[in-house]
Amino acid sequence: MEISAGRDGIVMPPPVAGDGRLADNIVHFARVLRRAGLKPGPGAVLDAIAAVDAIGIGSREEFHAALGAIFVNRHEDQPVFDEAFRLFWRSRDLVAKMIAMMSPVAADLSEREKAKAGASRVSDALYAERERRQEPRDEPDIEIDARFTTSGSEVLRRLDFAQMSAAELSQARREIERLAMPFDTVRVRRFRPSRRPGDVDARATMRAALRSGGDVILPKFRARRTEQPPLVILADISGSMSQYTRIFLHFLHVLTERRRRVHTFLFGTRLTNVTRQMKNRDPDEAIAQCSGAVSDWSGGTRIGETLRLFNRQWARRVLGQGAVVLLITDGLEREDVAMLAAETDRLHRSCRRLVWLNPLLRFEGFEARARGVRAMLPHVDELRSVHNLDSLADLVAALSGPMQGDADPKRFLKTMRA
């Protein structure tokens, strides 16, 4: 069988007898899957064409199952494949379109279908080929003096998440994936073998002496092991925080992929552990599972009650070995402020470092006037903003090193006393 190489490394097989353009369409479908994140190779394309030729096209379900058995190799790729199959192989009902064009226009009162995981990536992959084939338009050359202007990337990094459009949010997610994640380590109680003289490892020394019959005893040394501490995230998903928490979840997804022992909790009026959902390799599917697991998204908030629940049910499980806690909330508590202060203090004493991420710091004249903010402020180590890409980059740099003075909450405590 003769094959020829095509774009994206996918081969162009010879047409199968009697299949018309089916083989070419399967090749184009494989290219769409590759641009959407899957990795179908040339062998998978040939296997898919052979499988369809063997079983024939009986029903849409059988055709979907045959292609899925060839192209889907990981469980997390299934939602992307399903969405790509639905968009690429959808039937074109011309009669229904003609009836819709001739019928009077009526208001669409039906509920819109919720976007599925991977829909944005599949749409970009489908229309990338169409945009590539468009002929360039002849436009006049315009000279612009850009010596005193800022680039688009700099504007995007300073733009507030709440003011971003859908395209800007998609670009912000790609910028988050390029961030260098924090690499901080702490010394733990366990030991590792060491060649440098220091603490003598008696057990290793005796084991080495037994191998030589005890004639030669050479000391073996050990040193403390260093590991990355656990990272625990408590994210507020109330109505005033949901627009920031959703984009921050993409940052947490990248962090979960590149770091061990990352625990994520979402809270509004109740506390929900979404650590298992965040471990899904597909970011869209992970966010969708988090949204499905939480029943109080964009609702009210009970910060003190949820912190009390975390301190009693989860603190001993996840706050070991010098854990770092990221608390993402605006601090607008409407219930018992005394409980909020006591539970924040208990959380602070249970971890090595408590970092409060508050999007209200994006305002220039921010002052600690709210009761919840005044109750939490004395019990945190750092107070940082989390409203744009620059603030996320500053957070990564801060987690990789020691505590910095620019995030010291004492500067707001002085205004409280005054």
N, C-alpha and C positions, 0 to 999 in steps of 0.2 A: 504494500500500500504506500503510495507516495503522499507525502505531507509537505507543506510549505509553512515556514514561520511567518506569523503575523505580528500585530502590535501586542504589547503587554506580555510577550513571551508565549502566547497561546497559539497553537498551530491551527492552520486552516485545512481541515480534512477534505478529501474529495467527496462530492455529493453522493449520498446514498440513493440507490435506484428507487424512484417512485416517491421520494420524500419532498420534492420541490425545494423550498427554501428552509426546511426544518433544520437541517444541519447547520446552515449559516446562522439561524436564529439562536440555536443552542450555543454556538461560539460567541455570539454577541452577548447572550445572557451570562456566560462565564466571565466575560470582560466586565460586565456590570457588577457581578459578585466580587471580582477582585478589587475594583475601585471602591466597593462598599466595605471592604475589610476582610473578606474571606480569601482563601488561598487555593483556588482550583488550578491544578497544573495541566499540562498538555495531555497527560495520560487520563486525567479525570474527564476531560472533554471527549476524548475518544470513547471512554467507557460509557459516558452518558448517551452519546449517539448510538452506540451499540445496544445499550439497554432499551432505549426507546424503539429502535428498529426490531428488537426481539419481542417486546411485549405489545408493540403497536399502541396507537392512541385510542384507548377505549373511552375513558372518562377523565375529567380534569383531576380527580383525586388520585387515580393511578399514575397519571403523568407527573403530578406533584410528588408522589411517593418515590417514583423512579429517579427523578432528578435529585430529590433530597437525600436518597441513599448514597448517591455518588458525591455530591458537592458538600454535604454537611459532615464535618469530621469532629466538631466540638459541640457540646450541648449549648453553649452560649451563642453559637452562630445560627441556631434555629430561628429565632425571631427575625433576624436580618434576612435570612433566606426566604421565610414566609412572606415578608413584606415585598421583597424584590420579585418573587414569583407572582404575587398578586398584581403588581404594577406592570410588569413586563409582559405577562401572558394574559392580561385581561381581554375579554371579548369586546369587540367593537360593534355594538348593536346599532346599525344605521337606521333601522325602522324606528326605534325608540327615540333616536336623535331627531329624526324628521318630525315625529309627533310633538316632541318637546319644542321644536322651533316654531311650529304652526299653532301651538296652544297659547292662550293668553298667559301673561306672566302673573304669577301669584306669589304672595309672600311665603317664604320657606319657614314654616313654624316648627319643623322637626328639629330635634336635637342633633347637633353636629357630632360626628363620630370622633371619639378621642384618638389623638395621634398615637400610633403604636411605636414600640421601641424600634429604633433603627430606621424610621421613616425618612428623617432628614438626610441621613447618609445615602440611602437608596435613591432618593430623589436627585441628590447631587450627582450620583454615579450615572443615573439614567440620562440626565440632561447635559453631562459633561461632553459626551460625544457630539451632541447637536450643536453646542456652542463652539466646539473645535472646527466643525465643518462650515461655519458661517464665514463668508468671505469678508476680508477686512474692508472697511469703508474708507474711502479717500477723504480725509479731513485736513483742513489747513493746519500747518505747523504754527504753534503759538509758543513764543519764548516767554518764560516766567522767571523772574528773579526770586529765587528761593533762599537767599542768604539769611534772611531774618524771619523765616517761617519755621514751623514745626512739622515733622513728618506725621503721617497717618497713624503709625504705630505708637508714637508718643501720645497722640491725642487719645487713642484707644486705651492706653495704660492708665491715663488719668481720668477717664470717663467713669462716672458712677454707674454701678450695675443696674440701679433702678431706672436710669435714663437711656439704657442701651436698647436698640432695636433687635429684632430676631437675628438679623445677619451679624450684627455686632456681638451678640451673645454667642453665636456659633464661632466667630473668630476668637472671642475671649476664651472659649473652652479649648481651642487649639493652642492658644498661648499658655494656658495652664498646663497642658501636657508637656510643654517644653521646659517648664520650670525645673531647676535642680532641687530635688527634695532634701530636707535636712538630714544631716548625718551626725548626730550627737550620740555620745557614748558615756556610760557610767560604769564604775567598778562594782562588780557584784561579789558575793561571798564565795563563789566557786573559783577553783584554781585551774590553771593550765600549765603544761610543762614549759620550762624556760631554760635557756642555756646560760643566762647571765647569773653570776653568783648572787645569792640573796637568801630567800627562805628555803631551807633544806626540806625536800620531800622525802620523809623517812620511808614511806611505803615503796616508792619508786626506787630508792636506794637499795633496800633489802631485796627487792625483786631482781634488780640488776646483779646484786652480789650472788644470789642463788644460781644464776645462770653460769657463773664461773666457779661454782663450788665454794664460795666464800673466801677464796685466796686473795682476790682484789676487791676492795670496797671503794668505789668512787661515788662521791656524793652527787645526787640529783637535786635539781632546784625546781621551784615552782613560783608562779606569779599570779596575781589576781587577774581574773578574766574580765574583759570589758565587753559590754553588750549595749545595744540600743534600748533605751528604756521604753516601757509601754506608753502609747499615746492614746489618751481617752478624750473623746470629743462629746460635748453636751451642746446640742444645737437647738435653738429656739425656732419653732415653725409657726408661730402665731401670725396673725394678719399683718402686723407691722414688720415682721422679719422674714416672711416666706420668700420674698423676691431676692433677698441676699442669701438665704440658706440654700436655695435650689442651686445657684451657681457655685456656692461653696461646697456642695456635695460632689461636684465634679472634681474639685481640688482634693477632697477626701478620697475619692475613688482612685485617683492617681497615686495618692499617698498610701492607700491600702495595697496597691499592686507592688510598690517598691519598698515597702517596709513591713517588718513583722510586728505582730501584736498591736494592731490599731483597732480600737473599740469605739463604735459610733452609736450615740443615743440621740434620739429626737424627742423633744417635749413641747407640749402646748399646755393642755389641761391634764395630760397624763404622760408617762414616760414609756418610750418604745425603744427596744434594742434592735437596731438594723445592721448589726455587724455582719451577720450572715448574708444579707442582701447586698451589702457593699462589696463582698468578695466576688461577685459575678464579674467576669472579665469584660463583658460588653457594658460600656458606660450607660447607654440609653436604657438597657434592660435593668441595670442596677438601680437607676433613679426611678424607673417605673415600679419596680418591686418595693422600693422604699415608700413611694406614694400609696401603693396598695396596702402596705402593712400599717400605715398610720391612718387613724380615723379622725383625727382632730387637726388636719392641716388647714392653715389659714384661719384658725379659730381664736379662742381666747388663750390666756396664758396664766399659769400658776407656778411661778418660779420657785417660791419657797417650798411648796408642797412636793414638787417634782425633785428638788434637791434633797429633801428629807427622804423620799423614797429611794433615791439613788444611794444615799449614804448608808441606808439600812439593808438594802438588798444586793447592791453591786460593788460597793466600795472595797470590801475585802477580797473580792474576786479579781478585780482589774487594776487596783491601785497598789500593786506591789513592785518592788525593785526600782524605786525612784520614778514613778510614773509622772508624766506631764499631762496636765488637764487643760484643754482649750474650751472655754465657756463662751458660747456665741449667743448673745442676747443684748437687747437694748436696756434691760434693767427696769422696765416700766411695770412694776408690781402693784396690783390694786388690793391685795389682801394683806395679811399680817406681815408687817415689815420686820417685826422682832424675830419671827421664825426665819425669814429670809437671811437676816444677819447671822443668826446662830448656825444655820445650816451651811452658809457660805464659809463661816469660820471653821466648821468641822471638816468641810471639804478641803480647805486650805491646809489644815494640819494633817490630812491624810495623804497628801501628795507632795512631791518634791517641788513642783512649780505650777502655779495656777495663773494662766494667761486669760484675761478677759478681752474678748473681741467685740467691740461695740461700734456699729455703723453710725451712731450719732456723732462720733468724733469727726465725721466729714465736715461738720459745720465749724466755721472759724471761731465763733464765740461760744463754744460749748462750755457749760457750767454744770456742776453737780447739784442741781436743784430738785430733781425728782426724788421722792422718798426711797424708792427701790435702789437708785444709783447711790444715794448717800449711805444706805445700809450695807451695800456690797463692797464699796470702794476700799474701806480699811482692811479687807481680808483677801486682797488679790496681790500678786507679785508684779504683774504688768497689766497695763491698759492700752490696747491697740485698736486701730480702726481696721475694718474689713469690708470696704466699700468699692474698691477698684483693684486692678491688677498690680499696681505699685504697692498697695498695702499687703497683698498676698506675697509679693517678692520680699518685702521687709519682714514679714512673719517667718518666711523660710530662713532668711539670714539670721533672725533672732533665735530661732529654735536650734540652729547649728552651733551657736556659741553661747557665752554666758549672758546673763541679764544685762540689759543696756539701760542707761539713764534716761533716754528720750521717751521711754514708755513707763516711767515711774509714776504710779498713781498718787504719790505724795503732792504733786503739783496741784491736783484738784482738792486734796485734803486741806491745803492752806486756804483756799478760797471758801471752803465750807466753814472753817473756824472763824474766818473774817466776817 
